[in-house]
Amino acid sequence: MSRVNYMALTELSPQDVSDEFYNHVRGQLGEKELSDLIFMIMFNAWNRLTIAFPLVPCSADTVYDLDKEGLY
């Protein structure tokens, strides 16, 4: 993979990504590489959310009335 400033790619900013930065990244990465990078960032974010907010087994059963069904 090409050299890219990954911290700049994941840094939260109050404004949109500048055209200059986007064009810089597009010059470094092809369409597939950019797509793979975005997927990796989103997958990493999802993993961090599941670690921060773990799902307790059967915790949503009462919300969906599954506890009344006698499934367990």
Sequence and secondary structure as in RCSB ss.txt:
>XXXX:A:sequence
MSRVNYMALTELSPQDVSDEFYNHVRGQLGEKELSDLIFMIMFNAWNRLTIAFPLVPCSADTVYDLDKEGLY
>XXXX:A:secstr
     HHHHH   SS   HHHHHHHHHHS HHHHHHHHHHHHHHHHHHHHHHS   TTTTTTTTTGGGGT  
